[in-house]
Amino acid sequence: MAEYFKLHPQYPQARSIQRITSALREGAVMLYPTDTVYAIGCDVTHKQAVERVRRIKQLSNDKPLTFLCPSLSRIAHYAQVTDPAYRLMRRLIPGPFTFLLPATKLVPKLVMDPKRKTTGIRVPNSTICQALLGELGNPIVSTSAKVRGDTVGALDFGFGLEEEDEDGLESLAAEEMQHLEKQVDLVLEDEAPYRGQVSTVIDLTGPEPVVVRAGLGYEQVADLQLAKLEV
């Protein structure tokens, strides 16, 4: 039976954040709100927890997982960031953007793209997420709570990244939530309306940034005249 936490969206209770992060360190998997979609997550360094997330999402090991970092300086620990990429990210974070970057050795193999050696990282504009990241001290896996019942449940952007499924994100049916709640250890609620918009995905692995998917916040990068791929 999952343990439930009702958190204030702007001032999350410190004792609850401590209890949640303590459980994450022990391998707990949680269902939690982000600034884009409701997500399934865990401590990115806990191998067994990441494997559980994959089983819940029905994901094969060749589908990398996005994770959350608290700041741009922390991103530099897990990804190789060029000066142009740094300047772009500094403009956009925190916010609803996923950045595809070359991974460093600190990124667990279960999270990164095994072929391209890249990773997807976000810095969320969410007080709850930032509180969790600050208390935990490690990145947190962030994959949408939407689970497809017919395939592996992954949206392949053409870069092998599984981060947010686009189908059916407008709402999670009550039976879907109940099904997920039986598979996770923690359920975090903030009494805010359900988030149904995916993040904008920007590939920063090449010489020029490429918008792989236009999602929430795309208007902030549209004026950059980045190449946008159709997926």
C-alpha positions as CSV (number, residue, x, y, z in Angstrom):
1,M,0.0,0.0,0.0
2,A,1.5,3.3,-1.1
3,E,2.1,6.0,1.5
4,Y,0.4,9.3,0.6
5,F,1.7,12.8,1.1
6,K,-0.3,16.0,0.6
7,L,2.2,18.8,-0.1
8,H,1.7,22.5,-0.3
9,P,2.6,23.5,-3.9
10,Q,4.7,26.5,-2.9
11,Y,5.7,25.6,0.7
12,P,6.1,21.8,0.9
13,Q,6.3,20.6,4.4
14,A,9.9,20.0,5.4
15,R,9.2,16.9,7.5
16,S,7.3,15.3,4.6
17,I,10.1,16.1,2.1
18,Q,12.6,14.5,4.6
19,R,10.5,11.3,4.9
20,I,10.0,11.1,1.1
21,T,13.7,11.5,0.3
22,S,14.7,9.0,3.0
23,A,12.5,6.5,1.4
24,L,13.9,7.3,-2.1
25,R,17.4,6.6,-0.7
26,E,16.2,3.2,0.3
27,G,14.9,2.4,-3.2
28,A,11.3,3.7,-3.1
29,V,9.4,4.6,-6.3
30,M,7.0,7.5,-6.3
31,L,4.2,9.0,-8.3
32,Y,4.7,12.8,-8.1
33,P,3.7,16.1,-9.8
34,T,6.2,18.1,-11.9
35,D,5.9,21.4,-13.8
36,T,4.8,19.4,-16.9
37,V,3.2,16.0,-16.3
38,Y,2.6,13.7,-13.4
39,A,5.6,11.5,-13.2
40,I,7.0,8.2,-11.9
41,G,10.4,8.7,-10.3
42,C,13.1,7.4,-8.0
43,D,16.7,8.2,-7.0
44,V,18.6,7.9,-10.2
45,T,21.5,6.2,-8.4
46,H,19.4,3.4,-7.0
47,K,19.7,0.6,-9.6
48,Q,16.8,-1.6,-8.3
49,A,14.5,1.4,-8.1
50,V,15.3,2.4,-11.7
51,E,14.6,-1.2,-12.8
52,R,11.2,-1.0,-11.0
53,V,10.4,2.2,-12.9
54,R,11.2,0.4,-16.2
55,R,8.9,-2.5,-15.2
56,I,6.1,-0.2,-14.3
57,K,6.5,1.7,-17.6
58,Q,7.1,-1.5,-19.6
59,L,10.3,-0.1,-21.0
60,S,13.2,-2.0,-22.5
61,N,16.7,-1.2,-21.4
62,D,17.5,0.6,-24.7
63,K,15.0,3.4,-23.8
64,P,16.8,6.0,-21.7
65,L,15.0,7.8,-18.9
66,T,15.0,11.6,-18.4
67,F,16.0,12.8,-14.9
68,L,15.7,16.0,-13.0
69,C,18.6,18.1,-11.7
70,P,18.2,21.2,-9.4
71,S,20.4,23.6,-11.4
72,L,22.6,24.2,-14.4
73,S,25.7,23.7,-12.2
74,R,24.5,20.2,-11.3
75,I,23.8,19.4,-15.0
76,A,27.5,19.9,-15.7
77,H,28.2,16.9,-13.4
78,Y,26.2,14.6,-15.5
79,A,26.6,16.0,-19.0
80,Q,29.2,17.6,-21.3
81,V,28.0,21.2,-21.7
82,T,29.5,23.4,-24.4
83,D,29.6,27.2,-24.0
84,P,26.7,27.7,-26.5
85,A,24.7,25.0,-24.8
86,Y,25.4,26.7,-21.4
87,R,24.2,30.1,-22.6
88,L,21.0,28.6,-24.1
89,M,20.2,26.6,-21.0
90,R,20.9,29.5,-18.7
91,R,18.1,31.4,-20.5
92,L,15.6,28.6,-20.2
93,I,16.0,27.0,-16.8
94,P,14.2,26.3,-14.6
95,G,11.4,25.5,-16.9
96,P,9.6,22.9,-19.0
97,F,12.6,21.9,-21.2
98,T,14.4,18.6,-21.7
99,F,18.0,18.9,-22.9
100,L,19.6,16.0,-24.7
101,L,23.4,16.1,-23.9
102,P,26.4,13.8,-24.1
103,A,26.5,11.9,-20.8
104,T,29.4,11.9,-18.4
105,K,30.5,8.8,-16.4
106,L,28.3,9.8,-13.5
107,V,25.2,8.9,-15.5
108,P,24.1,5.3,-14.6
109,K,24.0,3.0,-17.7
110,L,20.4,2.2,-16.9
111,V,19.4,5.8,-17.6
112,M,21.5,6.9,-20.6
113,D,21.1,6.0,-24.2
114,P,23.3,2.9,-24.6
115,K,24.2,3.6,-28.3
116,R,24.6,7.4,-28.4
117,K,25.9,7.8,-24.8
118,T,23.6,10.7,-24.3
119,T,21.1,11.6,-21.6
120,G,18.0,13.7,-21.1
121,I,18.0,16.2,-18.3
122,R,15.5,18.7,-16.9
123,V,15.7,21.5,-14.3
124,P,12.0,21.8,-13.3
125,N,10.2,25.0,-12.3
126,S,8.5,23.2,-9.4
127,T,9.0,24.0,-5.7
128,I,8.2,20.5,-4.7
129,C,10.6,19.0,-7.2
130,Q,13.3,21.4,-6.2
131,A,12.7,20.6,-2.5
132,L,13.1,16.9,-3.2
133,L,16.2,17.4,-5.2
134,G,17.8,19.6,-2.6
135,E,17.1,17.2,0.3
136,L,18.0,14.0,-1.7
137,G,21.2,15.3,-3.2
138,N,20.8,13.1,-6.3
139,P,18.9,13.5,-9.5
140,I,15.4,12.1,-9.7
141,V,14.1,10.0,-12.6
142,S,11.1,11.7,-14.4
143,T,9.0,9.6,-16.7
144,S,5.4,10.3,-17.3
145,A,2.8,8.5,-15.3
146,K,0.9,7.5,-18.5
147,V,1.4,3.8,-19.2
148,R,0.3,2.4,-22.6
149,G,-1.2,-1.0,-22.5
150,D,-0.3,-2.2,-26.0
151,T,3.4,-1.5,-26.6
152,V,6.5,-0.8,-24.6
153,G,5.0,2.6,-23.6
154,A,7.8,4.7,-24.9
155,L,7.8,7.7,-27.2
156,D,10.9,7.5,-29.3
157,F,11.9,10.9,-30.4
158,G,14.3,9.5,-33.0
159,F,17.1,9.9,-30.3
160,G,16.1,7.0,-28.1
161,L,14.8,9.1,-25.3
162,E,11.8,8.1,-23.2
163,E,10.5,11.0,-21.2
164,E,6.9,11.8,-21.7
165,D,4.2,9.9,-23.6
166,E,2.2,12.3,-25.7
167,D,-0.9,10.1,-26.1
168,G,-3.6,10.7,-23.6
169,L,-1.8,13.1,-21.4
170,E,-4.8,15.4,-21.0
171,S,-5.9,13.3,-18.1
172,L,-5.2,10.1,-16.2
173,A,-8.3,8.1,-15.7
174,A,-9.2,7.2,-12.2
175,E,-8.5,3.5,-12.9
176,E,-5.1,4.3,-14.3
177,M,-4.2,6.2,-11.2
178,Q,-5.4,3.4,-9.0
179,H,-3.4,0.9,-11.0
180,L,-0.2,3.0,-10.6
181,E,-0.7,3.6,-7.0
182,K,-0.6,-0.1,-6.3
183,Q,2.8,-0.3,-8.0
184,V,4.6,2.6,-6.3
185,D,5.6,3.2,-2.7
186,L,4.8,6.9,-2.4
187,V,2.1,9.1,-3.9
188,L,2.7,12.9,-3.7
189,E,-0.2,15.2,-4.2
190,D,-0.3,19.0,-4.3
191,E,-4.0,19.6,-5.0
192,A,-3.1,21.5,-8.2
193,P,-4.9,20.7,-11.5
194,Y,-3.5,17.8,-13.5
195,R,-0.6,18.8,-15.8
196,G,-1.1,17.5,-19.3
197,Q,1.5,19.3,-21.4
198,V,4.8,17.7,-22.3
199,S,8.1,19.5,-22.2
200,T,9.9,21.0,-25.2
201,V,12.9,18.7,-26.1
202,I,16.1,20.3,-27.4
203,D,19.0,18.2,-28.7
204,L,22.3,19.8,-27.7
205,T,24.6,17.0,-28.9
206,G,25.4,18.5,-32.2
207,P,27.0,21.7,-33.5
208,E,23.6,23.4,-33.5
209,P,20.7,23.1,-31.1
210,V,17.7,21.2,-32.5
211,V,14.2,21.3,-31.2
212,V,13.1,17.7,-31.4
213,R,9.6,18.3,-30.0
214,A,7.6,21.5,-29.4
215,G,5.9,21.3,-26.1
216,L,5.2,23.5,-23.1
217,G,7.5,26.6,-23.3
218,Y,8.2,26.3,-27.0
219,E,7.3,30.0,-27.5
220,Q,10.4,30.8,-25.5
221,V,12.7,29.1,-28.1
222,A,10.7,29.8,-31.3
223,D,12.5,33.1,-31.8
224,L,15.9,31.4,-31.6
225,Q,15.3,30.1,-35.2
226,L,16.4,26.6,-34.1
227,A,15.8,23.7,-36.6
228,K,12.7,21.8,-35.6
229,L,12.4,18.2,-36.5
230,E,9.0,16.5,-37.3
231,V,8.5,13.4,-35.2
